[in-house]
Amino acid sequence: MELQRNSSGRGVIILLLLAIAAITSCSSEPDYSPKPRGYSRIYFPERKYHQYNSGCAYAFTYPTYAVIEPDKSPGAKGCWINLQMPQFNGTLHLSYQPVTSKKVFNELIEDAHTFAFKHTVKATSIDEGVIRYPERKVYGIYYSIDGNAASSAQFFLTDSTKHYLRGALYFNTPPRLDSIQPVLDFVKKDMALLIKSFKWKSPQG
């Protein structure tokens, strides 16, 4: 009988130790609560510029952090170029079209509107701004696309009779406005300068 009492006492002690261990382990569990998302610090380059003045029918000023390459995508035409921005993993696509008739002009304007508003599903808003530099015969519309859309800014420029150029800015990352906003703000200023400096010229220079 004495042996049985001792065994029973040990069982109670073991149960108490297990209970204490369980309480201690629960109180020391790591905190799995979600932490705010962090992003790497972005270093912006000094603002310096080049003049683009090729054999195409247009010229403009662009930032030195961008590299101009011919557009090699399927269906690309002459004087279609890409301003690659490796530091920001982005591209400004510029596509030129000659205006050969009033019908073609209307179709190009409608295409620009369609391409911009196809992002309506992801965009929270799309604002249109008028571009007008009559002294250089440069007219157009600038589309500012807010939200997590694939393209954050688009525009078209024309002289209404002979020339048309469309621009579209894309970043080669999943669209997440909160992470690209500082870069977008920086790049948009140089897009504005490109448009402000834009001029038409003869294809030979």
N, C-alpha and C positions, 0 to 999 in steps of 0.2 A: 504493500500500500504506500510506503514511503517513497518508493521509486516512481509510482504513478503520480504522486503529488509534485515531486520535483520536475517530472516531465511536463506536467500541466503548467507549472510556474514558468519553465523555459519557454513554452509556447506563447504565453501572454507577453513575455519580454520581447520575443522575436516579432510578434505582431505589432507591438508598440514601436520597435525600431523601424520596421517597414513603413509604418504610418508616418513617422517623423521624416524618414528618407523621402517619401512621396511628397510631403508638404514642402520640404526643402528644395527638391528638384523642380516643383511647379513654380516656386517663387523665384528660381534662378533661370527660368527659361528665357532665351533671347527675345528681344522685342522685334516682332515682325510687322509692325505698323508701317504703312507706306511712307516713304520719304519723298520730299519734293524733287522733281526731275532737275538735274543740273546739266549745264552745257559748257563746253570748253570755251575759254576766253578767245575772242576773235581779235586778231591784229589786222588793222586796215592799212593799206599802202598809202604812201604819200600821193596826193593827186597831181599827176603829170599827164600830158596828153600828146598824141600824135595827130597828124592830118592824114586822112584816107583820101587819096586822089588817084585812083586807078584809071583804066580805060573805060570804065562804066559811066553811066549817065548821071552820076551823083558823087558828091564829096561831103565829108563831115569830119568832125573832131571826135576822137575816141580816147579812152584812158590807156595808159601804158601797161596796166596790169592785164589787159585783154590782148588776145592773139587772134588775128584775122585769118580765117581759112576758107577756101572755097567749099560750098555746100556739095557734098558728094552723096547725098541721100537719093534714093530712086525718085525720078521725076524732077530732080533739080535742074534749073535752067541757068543760062549764062548770067553772070552778075548776081547770083544768089550766094551770099556769104554768111559765115557764122563768126560772131565775136565770142571766142572761147575765153572763159574766165576761170582758169584752173584753180586759183586760190580759193574761189568761192564755189567751185563745182557747178558752174552755171553757164548758160549759153544764150546769147541774143541772136536769134535767127532773123536775117534780113533777106527778103525775096523781092526782086524787081520784076516788073512787067511793063512792057510798052503799052500805051493806050492807043488802040487802032480805030476805035469807033465809040460812039456814045453808048451803044449796047454793051461793049466790053467794059467801058468805064463803070456803068451801073452795076454790072455783074461783079466787078472787083470790089466795089464799095459794099455791096451786099454780102460778099464772101467775108470781108473783114468783120462785119457785124456778126455774122454767123459764127465765125471762129472764136470770137471773144465770148459770145453768149452761150456757147456750148459748155462752158464751165459753170453754168448757173447751178448745177446740181451740188457742187462742192463749195461754191462761192457764197459768202454771206451778203455781198453787195457788189455791183459793178457800176462804177461811175464813169461817165464820159466827159472828156474835156476837149474843147475846140482848139485846134492848132491853126494859127493864121499868121503868116509872114508874107504879106502881099508884095513887099519890095523884092522878094526872091521867088515869088509865085509858089510858095510852099503852104499847102493847106492840108488839113487832116483831122483825125479824131484820135485821142489818147484814151485807152480803156484801162482804168485802175481796178484790178480784180482782187477783192479782199476775201480772206478765208483760206481754207486748205485746198485751193484749186491748183492744178498742175502748172498753170501759167499765171504769174502774178501781175503782168503788165503787157499790154499789146498796143499797137498804134498803126496807122497808115498815113502816108504822105503822098500828095499828088499835086500836079500843076493844073489839073482838071482837063488837060487836052492831050498831052503826049506821054506823061510819066506817072508811074505808080510804084510805091514801095511799101511793103508791110513788114513790121517788126513784131517779134514775140519773144518774151523772156521766159526761160525755163531753168529750173534748178534740177540737177540730176540726183535728187534725193526724194524720199517720200514726202509729199507736201505736208508740212507742219508749220503753220505760220509762226507759232511762238518761238520756234528755234531759228527760223531764217529772217525774222523781222529786222534785226539790226543790219544784216547783209543786204536785205531788200531795200531798206532806206538808203544805204550807201550807194548801191548800184543805180537806183532810180534817179539820183542826182546827176549821175553821168549820162543816163539815158536822156534826161532833160537837156543836158548840154549838147548831146549828139543831135537832138531834134532842133535845138536853137541854132546850131551851127550849120545845119543841113542846107545844101544848095544843089540845084540841077546844073548840069553842064553837058556839052556835046560828048557823045561816046568816045571820041578821040582825045578828050582832055580839054 
